[in-house]
Structures are given as C-alpha cells and as structure tokens.
Amino acid sequence: EFFTDKLNKYNIIMDLGIVSTILKEILKTYNYQNLDELEEFKGIITTTEFLAEDICNKILIKLKNEYIDDYNSLKKIKITLQESNVAWASYEKEVN
C-alpha cells in the first residue's frame, strides 16, 4: 500500500506498472529459495515481519534511485505478507 496527501498530475499515487516491475524484481530473489541459505540473510531469523520490512526498504531504495518524483510524493508505505488465510504480517514505514 502506498499513501500520499496529494495525487500526481495523472491523479494517481504512482504507476502500478512501475510498482509491479519493482516488486517482481525484488521477489525473484526469494522465489523457491531457502531464505536462511541466502548470503544476505546469513545469521538472520527470516520471519514474515522481517521480510515485509526488507521488501519495503528495497522498494523505497529503488524508487529513490530511479523514480524520485514518485518517491518524493510518498508519505507512507505498508507491506503485508500473507502466510495463510488466517496468518499475515505487515510492516509500515513513514516516508519523507
């Protein structure tokens, strides 16, 4: 989820195509992997909450580096990961 207090000139927060591309790129790292065996997560307990935070931070880095106007318009981002139909975790972060 992306939050802002002002829509851009196209009356959106940001282009969902861009967001989908960024998310797809980030998630391919995790797809069919034992996360505890990935070098970047060595010694880290990879809980759902941790992964939500990690994904959030990676999205923000990508936006800041490549889509600065979209990044600058954000006020908050929220990542929710669903483990099952009864279990999920979210991570929220204020931006700017």
Residue, then its C-alpha position, 0 to 999 in steps of 0.5 A: e500500500f502506498f499513501t500520499d496527501k496529494l495525487n500526481k498530475y495523472n491523479i494517481i499515487m504512482d504507476l502500478g506498472i512501475v510498482s509491479t516491475i519493482l516488486k517482481e524484481i525484488l521477489k525473484t530473489y526469494n522465489y523457491q529459495n531457502l531464505d536462511e541459505l541466502e548470503e544476505f540473510k546469513g545469521i538472520i531469523t527470516t520471519t514474515e515481519f522481517l521480510a515485509e520490512d526488507i521488501c519495503n526498504k528495497i522498494l523505497i531504495k529503488l524508487k529513490n534511485e530511479y523514480i524520485d518524483d514518485y518517491n518524493s510524493l510518498k508519505k507512507i508505505k505498508i507491506t503485508l505478507q500473507e502466510s495463510n488465510v488466517a496468518w499475515a504480517s505487515y510492516e509500515k514505514e513513514v516516508n519523507 
